Structures are given as structure tokens and as C-alpha cells.
Amino acid sequence: MSRYLHTLLKAIDLQVRSGLANPEIKNLSCDSREIEKGDLFLGLDGEKVDGGTYWEKAIERGACAAIISKEASLLNPPTNEDPVVIVPDPVSLFMGKLAADFWGKPSSETSLIGITGTNGKTTTSFLIEFLTTSLGHPSALFGTLINRWPNHEETSKYTTTFAVPLQAQLRKAVQAGVKYAAMEVSSHALSQNRVAGCDFSGAIFTNLSRDHLDYHDSMESYFEAKASLFRLHLIEDDCPRSVINIDDQWGAILAKELNKKCWTCSLKENSQSRKKPDLYISNLQIMEDGYKGIFHTPCGVEKFFSPLIGEFNLMNILQAVGILVQRGLPLNDLLAALNKFPGVPGRMQLINMDGFKVKDGYPLVIVDYAHTPDGLQNALIASRSLTKKKLICVFGCGGNRDKGKRSKMGEVAGKFADYVVVTSDNPRQEDPIEIIKDIEKGITFDSEISVEPERSVAIQLAIEKAKKNDVVLIAGKGHEDYQILKDQTIFFDDREQARKALSLKTNFI
């Protein structure tokens, strides 16, 4: 695909200055080191340096033109003869729209559903992909774990990738025949305009709890970032195009603002309320192998069964099924497919061993990605429902991230678990012992506590201590297969470590 510079600039409402050449653009690149002849260089401002200052190097490597910020132009001024376009702040907004236009606005050719919130994004996006595919609609998934579409799969580097590669991926997915696409949309992505140029046919707000306050100044600014998905990126028409969790206080605020442009969903009893939520479950029954009940929508009512563990997963189901019903897919077919959903790696994942089962005397071991106070509480409550005796929790907190949530997670673990093993997560540049001390400040309940900075040893300790009918929850890393220790990244997988510990277990009674 190729476009001409002037055409692209006019498409995003930028004036073409007199004398500016109009080269054919072969591709887009934000990295001056990877420029190929005929590329258009897009200089994004980063945390430490403004990439636009490298426009000269990009031109030297063969870029036919460069687009940079005003700040970059002051640091490294171009002449009027240089093929450089200076755009106003935020430069990322213009570049996102330009990338979308270059790739022919691929989001307009598929039903793109954005999922934002603190917890639940990954499971909800996996559900949407699985359900649409099960109903015969080729689908794509863009998120924390993986980016994939028919005949393509790659491990994700970000929850939501940057605008230039994102638009290229969307084009490839559309070319592969994708009719639906589920995309996790992070607050960072929204703040940095990574989804600029995306037209979402639907959007979901899962919840909002303390996270990323090292990046956002406050919960209010964190919410404003999330809310921008619904204010700025949804297709505008008279149809409701979003599903909002009103059990969450921030979701309730957003739903009130959106009014008839959204469907509300709730797991709470609303007998006192004058108006029921648009999506809810009645006659809920907890089974040994999942949940069953009656699923209510504005488009019909059906019985359902789900094999997913945890009440919080019921909200994920409400929202995934709800947004697809909203988009016109039949409720009965969606719920028929639901009972075959295999789950998500590292999300309340049961660790099984070949040759033995829980009934043979082994404890039940669960690995989950929970890394926020709310997420950990939800995972512990879900694990408690499976526990006949003691609930054991292994967790830590990441370094160089929001320090304020450490004591809160300690408080949650102490309150909901019988035995807590505090360990390392991804300490990064921080001292693991200092992170653990921050966690311990919040543990005020009478739970039994052990401290073991070495995560593999902590997992082994917890599983060895566990007996028949106990449950061990290993929280924080979920699907991740690495650990970041200062400047070193090592292979580390909670699931592998759990299986190893189970194989070495000697205490069963």
C-alpha cells in the first residue's frame, strides 16, 4: 500500500506548506534506526527523549519525509528546504490518524470492540473472540497476552500497541477476513493516543480500581483516560454501543453520562431499584464445575452455563455476551458456545499434573494474574469458594510501580487468606526486601505469614505446606513467563514452578 504525502496531510487536516515535496510513501516508521527507502518517519515524543529530534538520521537513511513535534523542531531545527512537517501537540494524535488513513481506515471494515478497565479486560476479550469465532465469524484479538487473527499469531509486547503498528495489524486482520475484533484498550494507550484513528463499533467498561497511579496523577485522571474511549472513539449514531458495569462506582458515573448510549450490567440484587440493569443474571446456582442461571438482556432471556471460576467472571460473561447481543448476534447461540469456553492462560488457571488429580490427596493450585488490590480480593474470594479447608496465597508486588497499592494488597491477602507467603514479583530496579516491607505494613489480620523473597522457593513452600482439600492461589504474574531483576530478565513461569513443586510434594495429609 502506498499513499502520497500531501494526500495524507490533508486527510488529517494539516496544511501543505508551499514548496513541500509530494513523495510517494511506501511505509511508516517511528524508529529512525529501522528506516527504509521511501518510508515516512514519524517522530514520537517519548518519556526520556523526543524521537522527532532524529529526523535528520531518518532522512539520511532514506526517509522521504519526516513529521515531528514543535518541541523537536526547536531542539533540532529543520530548514524550509528539508522535507519536514511540524505538527502541533499532541503529535501522537495526528500520527495515529495519519497511520489509520495510510492503511485505509481498517477499523471501519470490521466490528471493532474495545475493552477498558482495571481488571477483566483479558478474559472479556478472549470471550468475545471465542464466541464470535464459534458462531462462524472470523475474529481477531489484540491484547495483553497475544495478537492474533486467522493464520497469524504473535506474543504481545503491550496491552495496546502503538498507533503505527496497530493500524498495520488491523489492516492485515481485515485482509484475513476478520468480521469482529476484540481489543484491550489500556489507560496508557488512551492517554498517548495509540487508538487515534480507530472507530470502535462497541466498547466495554469493566471496572476501575487503584492501578497505574505512578503514571496517572489521581483516580480521577485515571478515570478520565478510560472514559475517553466512550467519549471520543465510538461510532456516533442513535444505537447503544457500550456495556458498562454499574456495580463499579466509576462505571455508574460513566453510565449516567452515556445514558441511552449504553447498556448497564450488574450482579447485585436490584429489587429496591426502580429500574433493572439492562444485563443481569437470575436464579444463579454454583455448581462443582461452574455456574448456571438465567441470562437477561433487552433482546431476550435464556438459560446459561459457564465453566469459569469466580463470581467476577460472571461480570466478564455479562459484558462479553451483552456487547455481542447489542451488535446483533443471537443470544441463544452465544450462550450455547459459552459452555465450551476453555478459559484464559494465567487467569484463575487450575494447575493439573499428569497422573494424579485433586481427589488423590493433592491440594488445588490456581495461578492468576491478579496484581491490584481489587483483583487479588476477587481471586481470593473465588478461590475461597473452592476451599474445603485452608486458603494459601503467594504474591508480591512489582518494583518501580505504584507503591501505594502494596500495603493495600497486603491488607487484602491478610483478610481473605489463612496463610500468606509474601514474595517477589518483578522487583525491577527496587530492592525486593523493601517492596516486601511495604506489603507487610498492610497485613493487620491474624493470618499466618511467611516471607520468602525467592519466588520459586515461596511457591514450593506454599504447596508443600498445603494439604488435601486446601487451595493455593499464586497471584501476580499469571501468564508471564519471565521475571525482571534489576537489569536482567530471566525465564520464570508460575505454572511451571507450581507443577514442579507438586511433583516434589511429600506432605498430603
C-alpha positions as CSV (number, residue, x, y, z in Angstrom):
1,M,0.0,0.0,0.0
2,S,1.3,3.5,-0.9
3,R,0.0,7.0,-0.5
4,Y,1.3,10.4,-1.3
5,L,2.5,12.8,1.4
6,H,0.2,15.7,0.5
7,T,-2.9,13.4,0.5
8,L,-2.1,12.1,3.9
9,L,-1.5,15.5,5.4
10,K,-4.8,16.9,4.0
11,A,-6.6,13.8,5.3
12,I,-5.7,14.7,8.9
13,D,-6.5,18.4,8.3
14,L,-2.9,19.7,8.1
15,Q,-1.9,22.4,5.7
16,V,0.6,21.6,3.0
17,R,3.3,24.4,3.0
18,S,4.5,25.9,-0.2
19,G,7.5,24.1,-1.7
20,L,7.0,20.9,0.2
21,A,7.7,17.9,-1.9
22,N,5.0,15.3,-2.5
23,P,6.8,11.9,-2.4
24,E,5.1,8.6,-2.6
25,I,5.0,7.0,0.9
26,K,5.9,3.3,0.9
27,N,5.6,2.7,4.6
28,L,5.5,4.3,8.0
29,S,8.2,4.1,10.7
30,C,8.7,5.6,14.2
31,D,12.3,4.3,14.6
32,S,15.0,6.2,12.7
33,R,17.2,3.2,13.0
34,E,14.8,1.0,11.0
35,I,14.0,3.4,8.2
36,E,14.0,2.0,4.7
37,K,14.0,4.0,1.4
38,G,10.6,5.6,0.8
39,D,9.4,5.5,4.4
40,L,7.7,8.4,6.2
41,F,9.4,9.0,9.5
42,L,7.0,9.8,12.4
43,G,8.9,11.3,15.4
44,L,7.1,10.4,18.6
45,D,7.9,12.1,21.9
46,G,9.0,9.5,24.5
47,E,9.4,9.6,28.3
48,K,13.2,10.4,28.0
49,V,13.7,11.8,24.5
50,D,11.6,13.2,21.7
51,G,12.1,10.8,18.7
52,G,11.5,13.7,16.3
53,T,14.9,15.1,17.0
54,Y,16.3,12.2,15.0
55,W,14.6,13.4,11.8
56,E,18.0,14.1,10.1
57,K,19.2,10.5,10.7
58,A,15.9,9.2,9.3
59,I,16.3,11.3,6.1
60,E,19.9,10.1,5.8
61,R,18.7,6.5,5.9
62,G,16.2,7.0,3.1
63,A,13.1,8.5,4.6
64,C,11.3,10.6,2.0
65,A,9.9,12.9,4.7
66,A,9.5,13.4,8.4
67,I,6.7,14.5,10.7
68,I,7.8,15.9,14.1
69,S,6.6,17.9,17.0
70,K,7.2,21.6,17.6
71,E,9.4,20.8,20.5
72,A,11.6,18.5,18.4
73,S,11.9,21.3,15.7
74,L,13.2,23.6,18.4
75,L,15.8,21.1,19.6
76,N,16.9,20.3,16.1
77,P,15.6,22.9,13.7
78,P,14.9,21.9,10.0
79,T,15.2,24.4,7.2
80,N,12.4,25.2,4.8
81,E,14.1,23.0,2.2
82,D,14.1,20.0,4.4
83,P,11.1,17.5,3.9
84,V,9.9,18.0,7.4
85,V,6.4,18.7,8.6
86,I,5.9,20.2,12.1
87,V,2.6,19.4,13.7
88,P,1.0,20.8,16.9
89,D,0.7,18.9,20.2
90,P,-0.2,16.3,20.8
91,V,1.8,14.9,17.9
92,S,0.6,11.4,18.7
93,L,-2.9,12.3,17.9
94,F,-2.0,13.4,14.3
95,M,0.2,10.3,13.8
96,G,-2.5,7.9,14.9
97,K,-4.9,9.4,12.5
98,L,-2.3,9.5,9.7
99,A,-1.5,5.8,10.3
100,A,-5.2,4.9,10.1
101,D,-5.6,6.9,6.8
102,F,-2.4,5.3,5.4
103,W,-3.8,1.9,6.0
104,G,-7.2,2.7,4.6
105,K,-9.0,3.1,8.0
106,P,-9.2,-0.7,8.6
107,S,-11.3,-0.3,11.8
108,S,-14.2,0.9,9.6
109,E,-14.2,-2.5,7.8
110,T,-14.8,-4.7,10.8
111,S,-16.8,-4.6,14.1
112,L,-14.0,-3.4,16.5
113,I,-14.9,-3.8,20.2
114,G,-12.7,-2.0,22.8
115,I,-12.5,-3.3,26.3
116,T,-11.1,-0.9,29.0
117,G,-10.9,-1.0,32.8
118,T,-8.5,-2.2,35.5
119,N,-9.4,-5.8,35.8
120,G,-11.2,-8.3,33.5
121,K,-10.1,-6.9,30.1
122,T,-8.2,-10.0,29.0
123,T,-10.8,-12.6,29.9
124,T,-13.6,-10.4,28.3
125,S,-11.6,-10.0,25.1
126,F,-10.9,-13.8,24.9
127,L,-14.6,-14.5,25.4
128,I,-15.5,-12.1,22.6
129,E,-13.0,-13.7,20.2
130,F,-14.1,-17.3,21.2
131,L,-17.8,-16.6,21.0
132,T,-17.7,-14.8,17.6
133,T,-15.4,-17.5,16.1
134,S,-17.7,-20.2,17.5
135,L,-20.6,-18.6,15.6
136,G,-18.7,-18.7,12.4
137,H,-17.4,-15.2,12.2
138,P,-13.6,-14.8,11.6
139,S,-12.3,-12.8,14.5
140,A,-9.2,-11.0,15.8
141,L,-7.8,-10.5,19.3
142,F,-5.5,-7.7,20.4
143,G,-4.4,-7.6,24.0
144,T,-2.0,-8.2,26.9
145,L,-1.2,-11.8,26.0
146,I,-1.5,-12.2,22.3
147,N,-2.4,-10.5,19.0
148,R,-3.9,-12.9,16.5
149,W,-6.2,-13.3,13.6
150,P,-6.7,-16.2,11.0
151,N,-3.4,-17.7,10.1
152,H,-1.4,-15.3,12.3
153,E,-0.4,-15.3,16.0
154,E,2.2,-13.2,17.9
155,T,3.0,-12.6,21.5
156,S,2.1,-9.1,22.6
157,K,4.6,-6.5,23.9
158,Y,2.0,-4.1,25.2
159,T,-1.6,-4.4,26.3
160,T,-2.4,-1.9,23.4
161,T,0.4,-1.4,20.9
162,F,1.3,1.9,19.4
163,A,-0.7,3.5,16.7
164,V,1.6,2.8,13.7
165,P,2.0,-0.9,14.2
166,L,-1.6,-1.2,15.5
167,Q,-3.2,0.2,12.2
168,A,-0.9,-2.1,10.2
169,Q,-2.1,-5.1,12.2
170,L,-5.7,-4.1,11.8
171,R,-5.3,-3.9,8.0
172,K,-3.7,-7.4,8.0
173,A,-6.6,-8.7,10.1
174,V,-9.2,-7.3,7.7
175,Q,-7.3,-8.7,4.8
176,A,-7.6,-12.1,6.5
177,G,-11.4,-11.8,6.5
178,V,-11.9,-10.7,10.1
179,K,-15.5,-9.6,10.9
180,Y,-15.1,-8.9,14.6
181,A,-12.1,-7.8,16.6
182,A,-11.7,-7.5,20.4
183,M,-9.1,-5.1,21.6
184,E,-7.9,-4.4,25.2
185,V,-7.5,-0.7,25.5
186,S,-5.2,0.5,28.3
187,S,-5.3,3.9,30.0
188,H,-1.7,4.5,28.8
189,A,-2.9,3.8,25.2
190,L,-5.8,6.3,25.5
191,S,-3.6,8.9,27.2
192,Q,-1.0,8.5,24.4
193,N,-3.5,8.4,21.6
194,R,-2.5,5.0,20.4
195,V,-6.0,4.3,19.3
196,A,-6.4,7.6,17.5
197,G,-7.9,6.8,14.1
198,C,-9.8,3.7,15.4
199,D,-13.6,3.7,15.0
200,F,-15.0,1.3,17.7
201,S,-18.4,-0.2,16.9
202,G,-18.7,-1.1,20.6
203,A,-16.9,-0.7,23.9
204,I,-16.9,-2.2,27.4
205,F,-16.1,-0.6,30.8
206,T,-15.2,-3.4,33.2
207,N,-14.3,-1.6,36.5
208,L,-11.8,0.9,37.9
209,S,-9.6,0.3,40.9
210,R,-6.2,1.5,42.1
211,D,-3.5,0.9,39.5
212,H,-1.0,2.9,37.4
213,L,-1.1,5.8,39.8
214,D,2.6,6.1,39.1
215,Y,1.5,7.3,35.7
216,H,-1.8,9.0,36.3
217,D,-1.9,11.7,38.9
218,S,-5.1,10.5,40.6
219,M,-8.0,8.2,40.3
220,E,-9.9,11.0,38.7
221,S,-7.4,11.4,35.9
222,Y,-7.2,7.6,35.6
223,F,-10.9,7.5,35.1
224,E,-10.8,10.4,32.6
225,A,-8.4,8.4,30.5
226,K,-10.6,5.3,30.5
227,A,-13.7,7.4,29.8
228,S,-12.2,8.9,26.6
229,L,-12.7,5.6,24.8
230,F,-16.5,6.2,25.1
231,R,-16.4,10.0,24.5
232,L,-14.1,10.2,21.6
233,H,-13.8,6.8,19.7
234,L,-17.2,5.2,19.5
235,I,-19.1,5.4,16.2
236,E,-21.8,8.1,16.6
237,D,-25.4,7.1,15.9
238,D,-28.6,6.6,17.8
239,C,-27.8,3.0,18.8
240,P,-26.4,2.0,22.2
241,R,-22.8,1.0,21.6
242,S,-21.4,0.2,25.0
243,V,-21.8,-2.0,28.1
244,I,-21.0,-0.5,31.5
245,N,-20.5,-2.2,34.8
246,I,-22.7,-0.2,37.2
247,D,-21.6,-2.2,40.3
248,D,-18.4,-0.2,40.0
249,Q,-18.7,3.4,41.3
250,W,-16.8,4.8,38.3
251,G,-18.9,2.7,35.9
252,A,-22.1,4.1,37.5
253,I,-20.8,7.7,36.8
254,L,-19.9,6.8,33.2
255,A,-23.3,5.1,32.6
256,K,-25.2,8.2,33.9
257,E,-23.2,10.3,31.4
258,L,-23.8,8.0,28.5
259,N,-27.5,7.5,29.3
260,K,-29.2,5.7,26.4
261,K,-26.0,5.2,24.5
262,C,-25.1,2.3,26.8
263,W,-26.5,-0.9,28.3
264,T,-25.9,-1.3,32.0
265,C,-25.0,-4.6,33.7
266,S,-25.0,-5.7,37.3
267,L,-24.5,-8.7,39.5
268,K,-26.2,-7.1,42.5
269,E,-29.8,-7.5,43.6
270,N,-31.8,-4.6,42.3
271,S,-35.2,-5.3,44.0
272,Q,-35.1,-1.8,45.6
273,S,-34.3,-0.1,42.3
274,R,-37.0,1.4,40.1
275,K,-35.0,0.3,37.0
276,K,-33.3,-3.0,36.5
277,P,-30.0,-3.1,34.7
278,D,-30.1,-4.0,31.0
279,L,-28.0,-7.1,31.6
280,Y,-28.2,-9.3,34.7
281,I,-28.4,-12.9,35.9
282,S,-31.2,-14.5,38.0
283,N,-31.6,-17.9,39.6
284,L,-27.8,-18.3,39.9
285,Q,-26.5,-21.7,41.0
286,I,-23.0,-22.6,41.9
287,M,-22.1,-26.0,40.6
288,E,-19.0,-28.1,41.1
289,D,-17.9,-27.4,37.5
290,G,-19.1,-23.8,37.1
291,Y,-22.2,-21.6,37.2
292,K,-25.7,-21.9,35.8
293,G,-28.6,-19.5,35.8
294,I,-30.8,-17.3,33.6
295,F,-29.3,-14.6,31.5
296,H,-31.4,-11.4,31.0
297,T,-30.9,-8.9,28.1
298,P,-33.0,-6.3,26.4
299,C,-33.2,-8.7,23.4
300,G,-34.3,-11.9,25.3
301,V,-33.8,-14.2,28.2
302,E,-32.1,-17.6,28.1
303,K,-30.7,-20.3,30.5
304,F,-26.9,-20.5,30.6
305,F,-24.0,-22.5,31.9
306,S,-20.4,-21.3,32.3
307,P,-17.3,-23.4,33.4
308,L,-15.4,-20.3,34.5
309,I,-14.4,-20.0,38.2
310,G,-15.2,-16.9,40.3
311,E,-18.1,-14.5,40.6
312,F,-16.1,-11.8,38.9
313,N,-16.1,-13.9,35.8
314,L,-19.9,-13.6,35.7
315,M,-19.4,-9.9,35.0
316,N,-16.9,-10.7,32.2
317,I,-19.5,-13.0,30.7
318,L,-22.3,-10.5,31.1
319,Q,-20.3,-7.9,29.3
320,A,-18.9,-10.1,26.5
321,V,-22.2,-11.7,25.7
322,G,-24.0,-8.4,26.2
323,I,-21.9,-6.4,23.7
324,L,-22.4,-9.1,21.1
325,V,-26.1,-9.2,21.6
326,Q,-26.0,-5.4,21.3
327,R,-24.2,-5.9,18.0
328,G,-27.0,-8.2,16.7
329,L,-25.7,-11.7,17.4
330,P,-28.3,-14.2,18.7
331,L,-28.3,-14.8,22.5
332,N,-29.1,-18.5,22.4
333,D,-26.2,-19.2,20.0
334,L,-23.8,-17.2,22.1
335,L,-24.8,-19.0,25.3
336,A,-24.6,-22.4,23.7
337,A,-21.0,-21.6,22.7
338,L,-20.2,-20.2,26.2
339,N,-20.2,-23.6,27.9
340,K,-17.3,-24.7,25.7
341,F,-15.0,-21.7,26.5
342,P,-11.6,-23.1,27.6
343,G,-10.6,-20.2,29.8
344,V,-7.6,-17.9,29.6
345,P,-3.9,-18.8,30.3
346,G,-2.9,-17.4,33.7
347,R,-6.5,-16.3,34.7
348,M,-7.8,-18.5,37.5
349,Q,-5.9,-21.3,35.8
350,L,-6.1,-24.7,37.5
351,I,-2.7,-26.4,37.6
352,N,-3.1,-30.1,36.9
353,M,-0.5,-32.8,37.0
354,D,-0.4,-35.8,34.7
355,G,-1.1,-39.0,36.6
356,F,-3.0,-37.5,39.6
357,K,-5.9,-35.3,40.5
358,V,-7.0,-33.3,43.5
359,K,-9.0,-36.2,44.8
360,D,-5.8,-38.2,45.1
361,G,-4.8,-36.0,48.0
362,Y,-3.1,-33.1,46.3
363,P,-4.2,-29.5,47.1
364,L,-5.9,-27.4,44.4
365,V,-3.4,-24.9,42.9
366,I,-4.6,-21.8,41.0
367,V,-2.4,-19.3,39.1
368,D,-3.9,-15.9,38.5
369,Y,-2.7,-12.5,37.1
370,A,-4.3,-10.5,40.0
371,H,-1.9,-7.6,40.6
372,T,-4.2,-5.0,42.1
373,P,-6.0,-4.9,45.5
374,D,-9.4,-5.5,43.9
375,G,-8.0,-8.1,41.5
376,L,-6.4,-10.0,44.4
377,Q,-9.6,-9.8,46.5
378,N,-11.7,-11.2,43.7
379,A,-9.3,-14.0,43.1
380,L,-9.1,-14.9,46.8
381,I,-12.9,-14.8,47.1
382,A,-13.2,-17.1,44.1
383,S,-10.6,-19.4,45.5
384,R,-12.3,-19.5,48.9
385,S,-15.5,-20.9,47.2
386,L,-13.4,-23.9,46.2
387,T,-11.7,-24.4,49.5
388,K,-12.8,-27.0,52.0
389,K,-10.1,-26.3,54.5
390,K,-7.3,-23.6,54.3
391,L,-6.7,-21.0,51.6
392,I,-3.0,-20.2,51.0
393,C,-1.9,-17.2,49.0
394,V,1.5,-16.5,47.4
395,F,2.0,-13.0,46.0
396,G,4.3,-10.0,45.7
397,C,4.2,-6.5,44.1
398,G,6.1,-5.1,41.2
399,G,9.0,-2.7,41.6
400,N,9.1,0.8,40.1
401,R,5.3,0.8,40.0
402,D,2.6,2.3,42.2
403,K,3.9,1.9,45.8
404,G,0.6,3.0,47.3
405,K,-1.1,-0.3,46.4
406,R,1.4,-2.6,48.2
407,S,0.1,-2.2,51.7
408,K,-3.5,-2.4,50.3
409,M,-2.7,-5.8,48.7
410,G,-1.1,-6.9,51.9
411,E,-4.3,-6.0,53.8
412,V,-6.4,-7.9,51.3
413,A,-4.2,-11.0,51.5
414,G,-4.2,-11.0,55.3
415,K,-8.0,-10.6,55.4
416,F,-9.0,-13.2,52.9
417,A,-6.3,-15.9,53.1
418,D,-5.5,-18.3,56.0
419,Y,-1.8,-18.4,55.2
420,V,0.1,-15.8,53.3
421,V,3.6,-16.2,51.6
422,V,4.9,-12.8,50.7
423,T,7.5,-12.9,47.9
424,S,8.9,-11.1,44.9
425,D,7.0,-10.3,41.7
426,N,9.0,-8.2,39.2
427,P,11.2,-6.1,41.5
428,R,12.9,-4.3,38.6
429,Q,15.3,-1.7,40.0
430,E,14.0,-1.8,43.6
431,D,15.2,-3.9,46.5
432,P,12.8,-6.9,46.8
433,I,13.1,-6.7,50.6
434,E,11.9,-3.1,50.7
435,I,8.9,-4.0,48.5
436,I,8.0,-6.8,50.9
437,K,8.3,-4.4,53.8
438,D,5.8,-2.1,52.1
439,I,3.4,-5.1,51.6
440,E,3.8,-6.2,55.3
441,K,2.7,-2.8,56.5
442,G,-0.9,-3.6,55.4
443,I,-1.2,-7.1,56.9
444,T,-3.1,-6.4,60.0
445,F,-5.2,-9.5,60.3
446,D,-4.4,-12.7,62.1
447,S,-3.4,-14.8,59.1
448,E,-0.2,-16.9,59.3
449,I,2.5,-15.2,57.4
450,S,5.9,-16.2,55.8
451,V,8.3,-14.1,53.9
452,E,10.4,-15.7,51.1
453,P,11.9,-13.3,48.6
454,E,12.9,-16.1,46.2
455,R,9.6,-16.7,44.3
456,S,10.3,-20.3,43.3
457,V,11.1,-21.1,46.9
458,A,7.9,-19.3,48.0
459,I,5.8,-21.4,45.7
460,Q,7.4,-24.6,46.8
461,L,6.9,-23.6,50.5
462,A,3.2,-22.9,50.0
463,I,2.5,-26.1,48.1
464,E,4.5,-28.2,50.5
465,K,2.6,-26.7,53.4
466,A,-0.8,-27.3,51.7
467,K,-2.8,-30.4,52.5
468,K,-5.7,-32.3,51.0
469,N,-8.7,-30.0,50.3
470,D,-6.6,-26.9,50.7
471,V,-6.3,-24.3,47.9
472,V,-3.1,-22.5,46.9
473,L,-3.5,-19.2,45.0
474,I,-0.3,-18.0,43.3
475,A,-1.1,-14.4,42.3
476,G,0.5,-11.6,40.4
477,K,2.2,-12.9,37.3
478,G,-0.4,-15.2,35.7
479,H,0.6,-15.9,32.0
480,E,4.0,-14.2,32.3
481,D,7.0,-16.4,31.7
482,Y,9.7,-14.0,32.9
483,Q,10.9,-12.2,36.0
484,I,12.6,-8.7,35.9
485,L,15.5,-8.5,38.3
486,K,17.3,-5.1,38.0
487,D,18.7,-5.1,34.5
488,Q,18.2,-8.8,34.0
489,T,15.1,-10.6,32.6
490,I,15.1,-14.3,33.4
491,F,12.7,-17.1,32.4
492,F,10.2,-17.7,35.1
493,D,6.7,-19.2,34.9
494,D,4.4,-19.6,38.0
495,R,2.6,-22.5,36.3
496,E,5.9,-24.4,35.7
497,Q,7.1,-23.7,39.2
498,A,3.8,-24.9,40.6
499,R,3.9,-28.2,38.7
500,K,7.5,-28.7,39.8
501,A,6.5,-28.1,43.4
502,L,3.6,-30.5,43.1
503,S,5.8,-33.2,41.7
504,L,8.2,-32.9,44.8
505,K,5.4,-32.7,47.3
506,T,5.6,-35.1,50.2
507,N,3.0,-33.9,52.7
508,F,-0.5,-35.0,51.8
509,I,-2.4,-35.3,55.0
